[in-house]
């Protein structure tokens, strides 16, 4: 240490020790502060409260501004039960008041209140509340919360005196019983019935307020008592822990507890007879009558629907109905034998417990549906035949066999009840009737005038002849006209020519005469030509010559011509001069020229094609 440091130490040593002492005291203050506050609370509580009031208020204000959510979380367990308790008390009071109003609505008094409400132009609830909330607080007791001692009591003048100690003991015993029965915690006695009085117990931090009330108090009375209890705590909170003798001398306490102004008196005290039983009985009878009426109406509707359904069923007609609602029903019905059985129909539309009795009387219904069903069964009508039924007209559409077509027309005038049978849409199915004769010719059409069918067009001769034979055998002259059919003989002529090709005349190589088979061909033509002529058909005979490919082409053409001439001369000599036949000599057509054989043949052609 140099001289300067020693000089500084000598000059500042005392000041340094003082600063170190202050620093040590400040550090120790945090440890001693709780003890000091506790000592001050014991020695000078009022002075400590006054000293801390302002800083604590400032601290709470700052905490509310800075940490709102934290403060809400801390106060939630305390505030929410109080809020729920307040809401529950309010709803209970409202329910009690409404119950009073509803009970009085069915009395003479309630009727008078309704007239008064109409006269004053206010709601019935307002008048009822005005007249219903009648009560009087007879006794008020201020009870020390911890000890159960009655600090003060006030009663309405003129009432018999109550034993305060007995009341305190009763409340303490009941409170202990509630806590022991329900369990520890916040379970406390809040109300009880004592004779004609209603006991309310309102809890405070230091004292409770017990009220004995006569009549029916509203919720507003409880709020008034709570306000008075709060006022007592506000004014005398610190002094509520003293004994009853010291508390009785406090100014203003008796005025705060005076119950004389806590009452509501009704001018009319007499009890009027209630009309509620009579009105309830009237309502009950009315409900029963209405229910019976509804049930009877439902039964009548069901019976009406049942009868309408039966009447709409073809072949059924209801003539009489009698019933005992929802118990039994009896029907008298006219029924066609082809109509459905009535009993199962009725049972399927009614409850199982309803007894059903049906008396049927047989009839022959003239309804078109029944007429059609009767015709279907008698004539075995096909399913392809459709029907359209109106009030008195039965229209059939479709195709049927000629025999059935004839039967339908024969019975059209014999229908019962004047039902008109319209058969204009029914056609005889001639293609099906003639199917056994082979395929229907594509050029043949059928047209009908409603009674008779006419076939027109070109068909093969054999098919037409077969139709004529069947026409005569079945007796279809009144149904089918064949006069417009024209026979097509082209197929028949082609068949004849195919036969004639097989009867050709053969020649030796290079020869044009003395052919073999001339007589056979002549004999065949001698029988064929007269048969064709007798049928009104005129044909010409065409001679054709053929050659093989062995010779030159010019020689072959010459041989073919000579062989055809020789064949024509031979046939003319053997068959005679036939003016209705025209003998011609032509070259062989391509389909015959390809045969390339040493022969000659004939083929027929129509002179006047049919």
C-alpha positions as CSV (number, residue, x, y, z in Angstrom):
1,X,0.0,0.0,0.0
2,X,1.5,3.3,-1.0
3,X,1.1,6.6,0.8
4,X,-1.8,7.7,-1.3
5,X,-3.8,4.5,-0.5
6,X,-3.0,4.9,3.2
7,X,-4.2,8.5,3.1
8,X,-7.4,7.5,1.3
9,X,-8.0,4.8,3.9
10,X,-7.6,7.2,6.8
11,X,-9.9,9.8,5.3
12,X,-12.8,7.4,4.1
13,X,-12.6,4.6,6.7
14,X,-15.6,5.8,8.8
15,X,-17.8,6.6,5.8
16,X,-17.0,3.2,4.3
17,X,-18.0,1.4,7.5
18,X,-21.3,3.4,7.5
19,X,-22.1,2.5,3.9
20,X,-21.3,-1.2,4.5
21,X,-23.7,-1.2,7.5
22,X,-26.5,0.3,5.4
23,X,-26.0,-2.3,2.7
24,X,-26.1,-5.1,5.2
25,X,-29.3,-3.8,6.8
26,X,-31.0,-3.5,3.4
27,X,-30.1,-7.1,2.6
28,X,-31.4,-8.3,6.0
29,X,-34.7,-6.4,5.6
30,X,-36.2,-9.0,3.3
31,X,-35.7,-11.6,6.0
32,X,-37.1,-9.5,8.8
33,X,-40.1,-7.9,7.0
34,X,-42.5,-10.8,7.5
35,X,-41.7,-10.9,11.2
36,X,-42.1,-7.2,11.5
37,X,-45.5,-7.2,9.7
38,X,-46.7,-10.0,12.0
39,X,-45.6,-8.1,15.1
40,X,-47.3,-4.9,13.8
41,X,-50.5,-6.9,13.2
42,X,-50.6,-8.0,16.8
43,X,-49.5,-4.7,18.4
44,X,-51.1,-2.0,16.1
45,X,-53.6,-3.7,13.7
46,X,-55.5,-0.5,12.9
47,X,-52.3,1.5,12.2
48,X,-51.0,-1.3,10.0
49,X,-54.3,-1.6,8.0
50,X,-54.3,2.2,7.5
51,X,-50.7,2.1,6.4
52,X,-51.1,-0.7,3.9
53,X,-54.5,0.4,2.5
54,X,-53.2,2.7,-0.1
55,X,-50.2,0.7,-1.4
56,X,-52.3,-2.5,-1.5
57,X,-55.1,-0.7,-3.5
58,X,-52.5,0.6,-5.9
59,X,-50.9,-2.8,-6.2
60,X,-54.3,-4.5,-6.9
61,X,-55.1,-1.8,-9.5
62,X,-51.8,-2.4,-11.3
63,X,-52.3,-6.1,-11.2
64,X,-55.8,-5.8,-12.7
65,X,-54.4,-3.7,-15.5
66,X,-51.3,-5.9,-16.1
67,X,-52.4,-9.4,-15.3
68,X,-56.1,-9.6,-15.9
69,X,-56.2,-13.3,-16.9
70,X,-54.1,-14.3,-13.9
71,X,-56.4,-12.4,-11.6
72,X,-59.5,-14.0,-13.2
73,X,-57.9,-17.5,-12.8
74,X,-57.2,-16.8,-9.1
75,X,-60.7,-15.5,-8.3
76,X,-62.6,-18.0,-10.5
77,X,-63.0,-20.7,-7.7
78,X,-64.4,-18.1,-5.4
79,X,-66.6,-16.0,-7.7
80,X,-68.2,-18.7,-9.8
81,X,-69.9,-20.6,-6.8
82,X,-71.3,-17.3,-5.6
83,X,-72.6,-16.5,-9.0
84,X,-74.2,-19.9,-9.4
85,X,-75.7,-19.7,-6.0
86,X,-77.2,-16.3,-6.7
87,X,-78.6,-17.5,-10.1
88,X,-80.1,-20.6,-8.5
89,X,-81.8,-18.6,-5.7
90,X,-83.2,-16.2,-8.3
91,X,-84.6,-19.0,-10.5
92,X,-86.1,-20.8,-7.4
93,X,-87.8,-17.6,-6.4
94,X,-89.2,-17.0,-9.9
95,X,-90.5,-20.6,-10.1
96,X,-92.2,-20.2,-6.7
97,X,-93.8,-16.9,-7.8
98,X,-95.0,-18.4,-11.1
99,X,-96.4,-21.4,-9.3
100,X,-98.5,-19.1,-7.1
101,X,-99.8,-17.3,-10.1
102,X,-100.8,-20.6,-11.9
103,X,-102.5,-21.9,-8.9
104,X,-104.6,-18.8,-8.5
105,X,-105.6,-18.7,-12.2
106,X,-108.4,-21.2,-11.7
107,X,-110.2,-19.5,-8.9
108,X,-112.8,-16.7,-8.6
109,X,-110.0,-14.4,-7.5
110,X,-108.1,-15.3,-10.6
111,X,-111.1,-14.4,-12.8
112,X,-111.3,-11.1,-11.0
113,X,-107.6,-10.5,-11.5
114,X,-108.1,-11.1,-15.2
115,X,-110.9,-8.6,-15.4
116,X,-108.8,-6.1,-13.5
117,X,-105.8,-6.7,-15.8
118,X,-108.1,-6.0,-18.8
119,X,-109.5,-2.9,-17.2
120,X,-106.1,-1.5,-16.4
121,X,-104.6,-2.5,-19.7
122,X,-101.8,-4.5,-18.1
123,X,-100.9,-8.2,-18.2
124,X,-102.5,-10.8,-16.0
125,X,-99.1,-11.6,-14.5
126,X,-98.6,-8.1,-13.3
127,X,-101.9,-8.0,-11.4
128,X,-101.3,-11.5,-10.1
129,X,-97.9,-10.6,-8.8
130,X,-99.3,-7.5,-7.2
131,X,-101.9,-9.5,-5.2
132,X,-100.0,-12.7,-4.6
133,X,-96.8,-11.7,-2.8
134,X,-98.1,-11.4,0.8
135,X,-95.7,-11.8,3.7
136,X,-94.4,-10.3,7.0
137,X,-91.1,-10.7,8.8
138,X,-92.0,-11.4,12.5
139,X,-88.5,-11.9,14.0
140,X,-84.9,-11.1,13.0
141,X,-81.9,-12.6,14.8
142,X,-78.3,-11.5,14.4
143,X,-76.1,-14.6,15.2
144,X,-72.4,-14.7,15.7
145,X,-71.0,-17.0,13.0
146,X,-68.3,-18.7,15.1
147,X,-70.0,-19.1,18.5
148,X,-73.6,-19.3,17.5
149,X,-74.5,-16.6,20.1
150,X,-77.4,-14.2,19.3
151,X,-75.8,-10.8,19.1
152,X,-79.1,-9.0,18.8
153,X,-82.8,-9.7,18.0
154,X,-85.8,-7.7,16.9
155,X,-89.5,-8.6,16.7
156,X,-92.7,-7.0,15.4
157,X,-94.6,-5.4,18.2
158,X,-97.5,-7.4,19.6
159,X,-96.1,-10.8,18.9
160,X,-95.3,-13.3,21.7
161,X,-91.7,-13.3,22.9
162,X,-89.4,-16.1,21.7
163,X,-86.7,-17.7,23.7
164,X,-83.5,-16.4,22.0
165,X,-81.3,-19.1,23.5
166,X,-83.7,-21.8,22.3
167,X,-83.7,-20.3,18.8
168,X,-79.9,-20.2,18.8
169,X,-79.6,-23.7,20.1
170,X,-82.1,-24.9,17.4
171,X,-80.2,-23.2,14.6
172,X,-76.9,-24.6,15.9
173,X,-78.3,-28.1,16.2
174,X,-79.8,-28.0,12.7
175,X,-76.6,-26.6,11.2
176,X,-74.6,-29.4,12.8
177,X,-77.1,-32.0,11.6
178,X,-76.9,-30.7,8.0
179,X,-73.1,-30.6,8.0
180,X,-72.9,-34.1,9.6
181,X,-75.5,-35.6,7.2
182,X,-74.6,-33.9,3.9
183,X,-70.8,-33.7,4.6
184,X,-68.2,-31.2,5.3
185,X,-67.5,-28.3,3.1
186,X,-70.0,-25.5,2.1
187,X,-73.1,-27.4,3.2
188,X,-75.1,-25.0,5.4
189,X,-78.7,-24.6,6.4
190,X,-80.4,-21.9,4.2
191,X,-84.1,-22.3,4.8
192,X,-86.6,-24.4,6.9
193,X,-90.3,-24.4,7.9
194,X,-91.1,-23.8,11.5
195,X,-94.8,-24.1,12.1
196,X,-96.5,-21.4,10.1
197,X,-93.2,-19.5,9.7
198,X,-90.6,-19.8,7.0
199,X,-87.0,-19.7,8.4
200,X,-84.4,-18.0,6.2
201,X,-80.7,-18.1,7.3
202,X,-78.4,-15.6,5.4
203,X,-74.6,-16.2,5.8
204,X,-72.1,-13.4,6.5
205,X,-68.3,-13.3,7.1
206,X,-68.7,-12.6,10.9
207,X,-72.4,-12.9,11.6
208,X,-75.5,-14.7,10.2
209,X,-79.0,-13.2,9.9
210,X,-82.0,-15.5,10.7
211,X,-85.5,-14.3,9.7
212,X,-88.8,-15.9,10.7
213,X,-91.3,-15.0,8.0
214,X,-95.1,-15.5,7.9
215,X,-96.8,-15.8,4.5
216,X,-95.2,-16.2,1.1
217,X,-92.1,-14.0,0.7
218,X,-90.8,-13.0,-2.8
219,X,-87.2,-13.2,-3.8
220,X,-86.9,-9.4,-3.4
221,X,-87.3,-9.9,0.4
222,X,-84.2,-12.1,0.5
223,X,-82.3,-9.5,-1.4
224,X,-83.4,-6.8,1.1
225,X,-82.2,-9.0,4.0
226,X,-78.9,-9.6,2.3
227,X,-78.4,-5.8,1.8
228,X,-79.2,-5.3,5.5
229,X,-76.7,-8.0,6.6
230,X,-74.0,-6.4,4.3
231,X,-74.7,-3.0,5.8
232,X,-74.3,-4.4,9.3
233,X,-70.9,-5.9,8.4
234,X,-69.9,-2.6,6.7
235,X,-70.7,-0.5,9.7
236,X,-69.9,-2.9,12.6
237,X,-67.7,-5.5,11.0
238,X,-64.8,-5.2,13.4
239,X,-67.1,-5.1,16.5
240,X,-69.2,-8.2,15.6
241,X,-66.8,-10.4,17.5
242,X,-67.6,-8.8,20.9
243,X,-70.3,-10.1,23.3
244,X,-74.0,-9.3,23.0
245,X,-73.9,-6.8,26.0
246,X,-71.3,-4.6,24.3
247,X,-72.9,-4.9,20.9
248,X,-76.4,-3.7,22.1
249,X,-75.0,-0.3,22.9
250,X,-73.9,0.4,19.4
251,X,-75.9,3.2,17.8
252,X,-78.1,2.4,14.7
253,X,-77.9,-1.4,15.0
254,X,-81.5,-1.8,16.2
255,X,-82.8,0.4,13.3
256,X,-80.9,-1.8,10.8
257,X,-82.6,-4.9,12.2
258,X,-86.1,-3.6,12.7
259,X,-88.5,-5.9,10.8
260,X,-91.6,-3.7,11.0
261,X,-91.1,-2.4,7.4
262,X,-90.5,-5.9,6.0
263,X,-94.0,-6.8,5.2
264,X,-96.8,-6.7,2.5
265,X,-100.4,-6.9,3.7
266,X,-103.4,-7.9,1.4
267,X,-106.6,-6.0,1.9
268,X,-108.8,-9.1,1.4
269,X,-107.8,-11.9,3.7
270,X,-110.8,-14.2,3.2
271,X,-110.1,-17.5,1.4
272,X,-112.3,-18.1,-1.6
273,X,-113.4,-21.5,-2.8
274,X,-111.3,-22.8,-5.7
275,X,-112.9,-23.7,-9.0
276,X,-109.8,-25.8,-9.9
277,X,-111.4,-29.2,-9.3
278,X,-114.5,-28.3,-11.2
279,X,-112.5,-26.9,-14.1
280,X,-110.2,-29.9,-14.1
281,X,-113.1,-32.2,-14.2
282,X,-114.7,-30.2,-17.0
283,X,-111.5,-30.3,-19.0
284,X,-111.1,-34.0,-18.4
285,X,-114.7,-34.7,-19.6
286,X,-114.1,-32.4,-22.6
287,X,-110.9,-34.2,-23.5
288,X,-112.7,-37.6,-23.2
289,X,-115.6,-36.4,-25.4
290,X,-113.2,-35.0,-28.0
291,X,-111.1,-38.2,-28.0
292,X,-114.3,-40.3,-28.4
293,X,-115.4,-38.0,-31.2
294,X,-112.0,-38.3,-33.0
295,X,-112.1,-42.1,-32.7
296,X,-115.6,-42.3,-34.0
297,X,-114.7,-39.9,-36.9
298,X,-111.6,-42.0,-37.7
299,X,-113.8,-45.2,-37.7
300,X,-116.4,-43.6,-40.0
301,X,-113.6,-42.5,-42.4
302,X,-112.1,-46.0,-42.4
303,X,-115.6,-47.5,-43.1
304,X,-116.3,-45.0,-45.9
305,X,-112.9,-45.8,-47.5
306,X,-113.6,-49.5,-47.2
307,X,-117.0,-49.2,-48.8
308,X,-115.6,-47.0,-51.6
309,X,-112.9,-49.5,-52.3
310,X,-115.3,-52.4,-52.4
311,X,-117.7,-50.5,-54.8
312,X,-114.7,-49.7,-57.1
313,X,-113.8,-53.4,-57.3
314,X,-115.4,-54.9,-60.4
315,X,-118.2,-57.2,-59.6
316,X,-118.9,-55.9,-56.1
317,X,-121.5,-53.5,-54.8
318,X,-122.1,-52.8,-51.1
319,X,-125.9,-52.4,-50.3
320,X,-125.9,-52.1,-46.5
321,X,-123.4,-51.4,-43.7
322,X,-123.8,-51.4,-39.9
323,X,-121.0,-51.2,-37.4
324,X,-120.0,-50.7,-33.8
325,X,-117.0,-48.4,-33.9
326,X,-113.7,-50.3,-33.5
327,X,-115.6,-53.4,-32.4
328,X,-117.6,-55.0,-35.2
329,X,-118.9,-54.4,-38.7
330,X,-121.6,-56.1,-40.9
331,X,-121.8,-55.8,-44.7
332,X,-124.3,-56.8,-47.3
333,X,-122.7,-57.1,-50.7
334,X,-123.8,-58.0,-54.2
335,X,-121.1,-60.2,-55.8
336,X,-120.4,-61.5,-59.2
337,X,-119.0,-65.1,-59.2
338,X,-115.9,-63.9,-61.0
339,X,-115.2,-61.1,-58.5
340,X,-112.8,-61.4,-55.5
341,X,-114.1,-62.9,-52.2
342,X,-115.3,-60.1,-50.0
343,X,-114.3,-61.3,-46.5
344,X,-110.5,-61.4,-46.9
345,X,-110.7,-57.9,-48.5
346,X,-112.5,-56.5,-45.5
347,X,-110.3,-58.2,-43.0
348,X,-107.1,-57.0,-44.6
349,X,-108.3,-53.3,-44.3
350,X,-109.4,-53.4,-40.6
351,X,-107.7,-54.1,-37.3
352,X,-107.5,-57.8,-36.3
353,X,-109.7,-57.4,-33.2
354,X,-112.7,-56.0,-35.3
355,X,-115.3,-58.7,-35.9
356,X,-116.4,-58.9,-39.6
357,X,-119.7,-60.3,-40.9
358,X,-120.4,-60.4,-44.7
359,X,-123.6,-61.5,-46.4
360,X,-123.2,-62.1,-50.1
361,X,-125.8,-62.2,-52.8
362,X,-124.9,-63.6,-56.2
363,X,-125.4,-61.5,-59.3
364,X,-124.2,-61.3,-62.9
365,X,-122.4,-58.0,-63.2
366,X,-122.7,-56.0,-66.4
367,X,-119.6,-54.0,-65.7
368,X,-117.2,-54.0,-68.6
369,X,-114.4,-55.5,-66.6
370,X,-116.6,-58.5,-65.6
371,X,-117.9,-58.8,-69.2
372,X,-114.3,-59.0,-70.4
373,X,-113.3,-61.5,-67.7
374,X,-116.3,-63.6,-68.7
375,X,-115.3,-63.5,-72.3
376,X,-111.7,-64.4,-71.5
377,X,-112.8,-67.5,-69.7
378,X,-115.4,-68.6,-72.3
379,X,-113.4,-67.8,-75.4
380,X,-109.9,-68.3,-74.1
381,X,-108.8,-64.9,-75.2
382,X,-105.0,-64.5,-75.7
383,X,-102.9,-62.3,-73.5
384,X,-101.9,-60.3,-76.6
385,X,-105.5,-58.9,-76.8
386,X,-105.5,-55.7,-74.8
387,X,-108.6,-54.0,-73.5
388,X,-109.7,-50.5,-72.6
389,X,-112.7,-50.2,-70.4
390,X,-114.9,-47.1,-70.0
391,X,-118.2,-46.7,-68.3
392,X,-120.3,-48.7,-70.8
393,X,-117.8,-49.5,-73.6
394,X,-115.3,-52.4,-73.9
395,X,-112.7,-51.7,-76.5
396,X,-110.5,-54.6,-77.6
397,X,-107.3,-54.3,-79.6
398,X,-104.9,-56.9,-81.0
399,X,-104.7,-59.9,-83.4
400,X,-106.6,-63.2,-83.0
401,X,-107.2,-66.3,-85.0
402,X,-109.9,-66.2,-87.6
403,X,-112.1,-68.5,-85.6
404,X,-111.8,-66.3,-82.5
405,X,-112.4,-63.2,-84.6
406,X,-115.6,-64.8,-85.9
407,X,-116.7,-65.8,-82.3
408,X,-116.1,-62.3,-81.0
409,X,-118.2,-60.8,-83.7
410,X,-121.0,-63.3,-83.1
411,X,-121.1,-62.5,-79.4
412,X,-120.8,-58.7,-79.7
413,X,-124.5,-58.3,-79.6
414,X,-125.2,-60.7,-76.7
415,X,-123.4,-58.8,-73.9
416,X,-125.3,-58.2,-70.7
417,X,-126.2,-54.8,-69.4
418,X,-126.0,-52.9,-72.7
419,X,-122.2,-53.0,-72.8
420,X,-120.9,-52.0,-76.2
421,X,-118.1,-54.2,-77.6
422,X,-115.8,-52.3,-79.9
423,X,-113.9,-54.7,-82.2
424,X,-112.6,-52.2,-84.7
425,X,-109.1,-52.7,-83.3
426,X,-109.2,-56.5,-83.5
427,X,-107.7,-58.1,-86.7
428,X,-107.6,-61.7,-87.8
429,X,-104.0,-63.0,-87.8
430,X,-104.0,-64.4,-91.3
431,X,-100.2,-64.9,-91.6
432,X,-100.4,-67.1,-88.5
433,X,-103.5,-69.0,-89.8
434,X,-101.8,-69.7,-93.1
435,X,-98.4,-70.4,-91.7
436,X,-98.8,-74.2,-92.3
437,X,-98.8,-73.5,-96.1
438,X,-95.3,-72.0,-96.1
439,X,-93.7,-68.6,-95.7
440,X,-96.0,-65.6,-96.3
441,X,-95.3,-64.2,-99.8
442,X,-93.6,-60.9,-99.5
443,X,-95.8,-59.2,-102.2
444,X,-99.1,-60.3,-100.6
445,X,-100.8,-57.7,-98.3
446,X,-104.0,-58.0,-96.2
447,X,-106.6,-55.2,-95.8
448,X,-109.8,-55.2,-93.8
449,X,-113.0,-53.3,-93.8
450,X,-113.7,-54.3,-90.3
451,X,-115.7,-57.4,-91.3
452,X,-113.9,-59.1,-94.2
453,X,-110.2,-59.3,-95.0
454,X,-108.9,-59.1,-98.6
455,X,-105.6,-60.6,-99.7
456,X,-104.0,-58.9,-102.7
457,X,-100.7,-59.2,-104.5
458,X,-98.6,-61.7,-106.4
459,X,-97.9,-65.2,-105.0
460,X,-96.9,-68.6,-106.3
461,X,-99.5,-70.6,-108.0
462,X,-99.1,-73.5,-105.6
463,X,-99.4,-71.2,-102.6
464,X,-102.6,-69.6,-103.9
465,X,-104.1,-73.0,-104.7
466,X,-103.2,-74.2,-101.2
467,X,-104.9,-71.1,-99.7
468,X,-108.0,-71.8,-101.8
469,X,-108.2,-75.4,-100.6
470,X,-107.9,-74.3,-97.0
471,X,-110.3,-71.5,-97.6
472,X,-113.0,-73.9,-98.7
473,X,-112.3,-76.4,-96.0
474,X,-112.5,-73.9,-93.1
475,X,-115.5,-72.0,-94.5
476,X,-113.7,-68.6,-94.6
477,X,-115.8,-67.2,-97.5
478,X,-117.3,-64.6,-95.1
479,X,-114.0,-63.7,-93.7
480,X,-111.4,-63.9,-96.5
481,X,-111.5,-62.6,-100.1
482,X,-108.9,-64.2,-102.5
483,X,-110.1,-62.5,-105.7
484,X,-107.2,-60.0,-105.6
485,X,-104.5,-62.6,-105.6
486,X,-102.4,-63.1,-108.8
487,X,-100.5,-66.3,-109.4
488,X,-96.8,-66.1,-110.2
489,X,-95.9,-69.0,-112.7
490,X,-92.2,-68.1,-113.0
491,X,-91.2,-70.7,-110.5
492,X,-93.4,-73.3,-112.1
493,X,-91.9,-72.6,-115.5
494,X,-88.4,-72.8,-114.2
495,X,-89.2,-76.2,-112.7
496,X,-90.6,-77.5,-116.0
497,X,-87.5,-76.3,-117.9
498,X,-85.2,-78.1,-115.4
499,X,-87.2,-81.2,-116.1
500,X,-86.9,-80.7,-119.9
501,X,-83.1,-80.3,-119.6
502,X,-82.9,-83.8,-118.4
503,X,-84.7,-85.0,-121.5
504,X,-82.2,-83.7,-124.1
505,X,-81.6,-85.4,-127.5
506,X,-77.9,-86.6,-128.0
507,X,-76.0,-86.8,-131.3
508,X,-72.8,-88.5,-132.6
509,X,-69.7,-86.4,-133.1
510,X,-70.0,-84.1,-136.1
511,X,-73.6,-85.2,-136.8
512,X,-76.8,-83.1,-136.8
513,X,-79.4,-85.7,-137.4
514,X,-80.7,-89.0,-136.1
515,X,-80.5,-87.9,-132.5
516,X,-81.4,-90.3,-129.7
517,X,-84.3,-89.4,-127.3
518,X,-86.5,-87.5,-129.7
519,X,-89.5,-89.8,-129.1
520,X,-89.2,-89.6,-125.3
521,X,-89.0,-85.8,-125.4
522,X,-92.0,-85.6,-127.8
523,X,-94.1,-87.8,-125.6
524,X,-93.3,-85.6,-122.5
525,X,-94.3,-82.5,-124.4
526,X,-97.5,-84.1,-125.7
527,X,-98.7,-84.4,-122.1
528,X,-97.3,-81.2,-120.8
529,X,-98.5,-78.7,-123.4
530,X,-102.3,-79.5,-123.3
531,X,-102.2,-79.3,-119.5
532,X,-100.8,-75.8,-119.6
533,X,-103.2,-74.7,-122.3
534,X,-106.1,-76.0,-120.4
535,X,-105.1,-73.6,-117.5
536,X,-105.2,-70.7,-119.9
537,X,-101.4,-70.5,-120.2
538,X,-99.9,-70.0,-123.6
539,X,-96.2,-71.1,-124.1
540,X,-93.8,-71.3,-126.9
541,X,-91.3,-74.1,-127.4
542,X,-87.7,-73.0,-128.0
543,X,-85.2,-75.5,-129.5
544,X,-81.6,-75.2,-128.5
545,X,-78.6,-76.9,-130.0
546,X,-75.3,-77.7,-128.1
547,X,-71.8,-78.9,-129.2
548,X,-68.7,-80.1,-127.5
549,X,-65.3,-78.2,-127.7
550,X,-63.6,-80.8,-129.9
551,X,-64.1,-78.9,-133.2
552,X,-63.5,-75.5,-134.6
553,X,-65.7,-72.7,-133.3
554,X,-67.4,-72.0,-136.6
555,X,-68.1,-75.7,-137.1
556,X,-69.6,-75.9,-133.6
557,X,-71.9,-72.9,-134.3
558,X,-73.1,-74.6,-137.5
559,X,-73.7,-78.0,-135.7
560,X,-75.6,-76.3,-132.9
561,X,-77.9,-74.5,-135.4
562,X,-78.5,-77.7,-137.5
563,X,-79.2,-79.8,-134.4
564,X,-81.8,-77.2,-133.2
565,X,-83.5,-77.2,-136.6
566,X,-83.5,-80.9,-136.7
567,X,-85.1,-81.1,-133.2
568,X,-87.8,-78.5,-134.2
569,X,-88.7,-80.4,-137.3
570,X,-88.9,-83.7,-135.5
571,X,-91.1,-82.3,-132.7
572,X,-93.4,-80.6,-135.2
573,X,-93.9,-83.8,-137.1
574,X,-94.7,-85.8,-134.0
575,X,-96.8,-83.2,-132.2
576,X,-98.6,-81.8,-135.2
577,X,-98.9,-78.2,-136.2
578,X,-99.9,-76.3,-133.0
579,X,-101.1,-72.8,-133.7
580,X,-100.9,-71.8,-130.1
581,X,-97.2,-72.9,-129.9
582,X,-94.5,-71.0,-131.6
583,X,-91.4,-73.0,-132.4
584,X,-88.2,-71.0,-132.3
585,X,-84.6,-71.7,-133.0
586,X,-82.1,-69.8,-130.9
587,X,-78.6,-70.1,-129.7
588,X,-78.1,-71.7,-126.3
589,X,-78.0,-69.2,-123.4
590,X,-74.8,-68.9,-121.5
591,X,-76.0,-71.1,-118.6
592,X,-76.6,-73.9,-121.2
593,X,-73.8,-73.2,-123.5
594,X,-71.3,-74.1,-120.8
595,X,-72.6,-77.6,-120.9
596,X,-70.5,-78.3,-124.1
597,X,-72.1,-81.6,-125.1
598,X,-73.3,-83.0,-128.4
599,X,-77.0,-82.6,-127.8
600,X,-80.2,-80.6,-128.4
601,X,-82.9,-79.7,-126.0
602,X,-86.0,-77.5,-125.6
603,X,-87.3,-75.0,-123.0
604,X,-90.6,-73.2,-122.6
605,X,-91.4,-69.5,-122.5
606,X,-94.6,-67.7,-121.7
607,X,-96.3,-66.0,-124.6
608,X,-98.5,-63.9,-122.3
609,X,-96.9,-63.9,-118.9
610,X,-99.6,-64.2,-116.2
